[in-house]
Amino acid sequence: MRTLLNLRPSNSAVAPNNRFLNFSLLCTSIPPPPNSIEFLQSKFTSQIAFGISSVLQRCTHLNRLKEAHAKIYVYGLQHYSHIVTRSAILYISFNCIDSANILFEKIPNPCSYLWNIMIRAYATKGRFHHSLKLYSKMMDTGPRPDKFAFPFALKSCAKLSDLQAGKQIHQHLIHYGCSNDRYVNAALVDMYAKCGEIKTARLVFDKMAARDLVSWTSMISGYAHNGYNSETLEFFDLMRGLDVKPNRVSLLSVLLACGNLGALRMGEWFHNYVIQTGFESDILVATAIMDMYAKCGSLDLAHYLFDQTVGKDVVCWSAMIASYGIHGHGKKAIDLFSQMVIADVKPNHVTFTCVLSACSHSGLLEEGQRYFGMMSEEFGIAPMLNHYACMVDLLGRAGQLSKAEKLIENMPVEPDSSIWGSLLGACRIYGDLDLGERIADRIFQLNPTHAGYHVLLSNIYAAKSRWSEVERVRKMMAGRGANKIQGFSLIEFNNLVYRFGVGDRSHPQSEKIYSLLEELAAPMKHMGYVPLTDFVLHDIEDEAKEMALSYHSERLAIAFALINTSPGTQIRITKNLRICGDCHNAIKFISKIVNRVIIVRDMHRFHHFEDGICLCGDYW
């Protein structure tokens, strides 16, 4: 007892090397409790707390943090909120979010700062469900949320495409007076755009008092990834006109839009703009430029840029493999895959999707089966749904429908409607009505409102002249609210992109366009063209069927190009749906008559027509 009593602070000067007494002087304003033993114990705990706090301030190693964490529990310091908060923040800095959460849950009343740190940590590390769960808990039991909580909760909604949760958070931030904060609004724009509510995103954007690069980029990216390609380019031009300098994301978005539109001249302009702004060395931007040229039909230029790119990563290699695949160069795609492996770039699941898709487009059955096995055997990549979809498509196109069905039945994962849809497409090619009906029943159980699958089944019935069944499927579509996607074709001319629909007469040159198609009809028939009228889903006279086929959107776009471009100029068309068999046949004849190279990109691949043939070899 005497030894303990001798440690009590006195009025005399304290020795500089006595850290306990030095710390006790900091607490002289606190009167000592009546019980001297309890007072000394309290002082001892305070000394430990002070020591741990000092360690945490200088902590640069995870092991030191764990030691401090253990002492917090040993000495019962969980009620020292500043120590626990500091420890939790350090755990987050070491990417140990779960350890931080253990500490966080022990704090009786965490401050809003710590709540925000935890919500942000989960969102930043990609654990978006946890971030939203913590935000919800904060709303129920925590302090009043502030402007720092909302952006990361909204980011989680955007990543999860959880529009309902995003709308609730929107209501919360209005209630708590944060609707005028530019960072909160930027997160709102991004959330609505990534959840597909692009019009709502634009409303929020237009109401913003101050817009920064993040807000502009969110809108541009939202337009691009929701298929508003023309709006993407217009919005980028508007941003540039206000002297807002683009970043990587905005440039990636406009390059994506150019590729989707097949707008080669616009793409070339943006390529030059990328060089001027210094982004050409960015590997993602360089890959996007290469991909844009490939999607616009300039495969040789895409490969040239690929060869010139320094530091090619797996994304760059995969994009080039995919480019060869959609142009029907399956052999070149798998050769490039071999070069990638030799270059010691490890393929990922996306790479194998590109390789298998390339094999499917080129009918490389044996090669596709080999690479499908190689995934798990050599690279340890378990096949996913998209890989099985490629294999089903490959087997189906090769006419091995029973093997494709067996593969689906034996899949270790539950097949979705897209996989069954690949097999239904093969039934359409080979006219297998019995299997097609059976597959369609499965598809409609999984996805009853997808119009494309109804159309495929209708095509099978129409090819067999089963018009009552065609009508039954049509009524089924209407009853289920499955609206058929309207087909259209795009063509770039004089830095503008023109859009044509089937039977479209809205263009000022419509009279000339239809007149030219009528002029081409006679030489086409003279050369052997016979309309494939089973592609018309109506029980009408053959003459009317021929007329309906003659004015499909791709033919209107080609006629427009023939009228407005010089002889010998390549014609490039982009179609949003799969090109029909009759148009594919007709364009071969047109290319020979007008002596033009005609490049058509449909939703699956490219078709290069020249001198009466297509490089796909009628296999697509």
Secondary structure, 3 states (H helix, E strand, C coil): CHHHHHCCCCCCCCCCCCHHHHHHHCCCCCCCCCCHHHHHHHHHHHHHHHHHHHHHHCCCCHHHHHHHHHHHHHCCCCCCHHHHHHHHHHHHHCCCHHHHHHHHHHCCCCCHHHHHHHHHHHHHCCCHHHHHHHHHHHHHHCCCCCCCCHHHHHHHHHHHCCHHHHHHHHHHHHHCCCCCCHHHHHHHHHHHHHCCCHHHHHHHHHHCCCCCHHHHHHHHHHHHHCCCHHHHHHHHHHHHHCCCCCCHHHHHHHHHHHHHHCCHHHHHHHHHHHHHHCCCCCHHHHHHHHHHHHHCCCHHHHHHHHHHCCCCCHHHHHHHHHHHHHCCCHHHHHHHHHHHHHCCCCCCHHHHHHHHHHHHHHCCHHHHHHHHHHHHHHHCCCCCHHHHHHHHHHHHHCCCHHHHHHHHHCCCCCCCHHHHHHHHHHHHHHCCHHHHHHHHHHHHHHCCCCHHHHHHHHHHHHHCCCHHHHHHHHHHHHHHCCCCCCCEEEEEECCEEEEEECCCCCCCCHHHHHHHHHHHHHHHHHCCCCCCHHHCCCCCCHHHHHHHHHCCHHHHHHHHHHHHCCCCCCEEEEECCCCCHHHHHHHHHHHHHHCCCEEEECCCCEEEEECCEECCCCCC
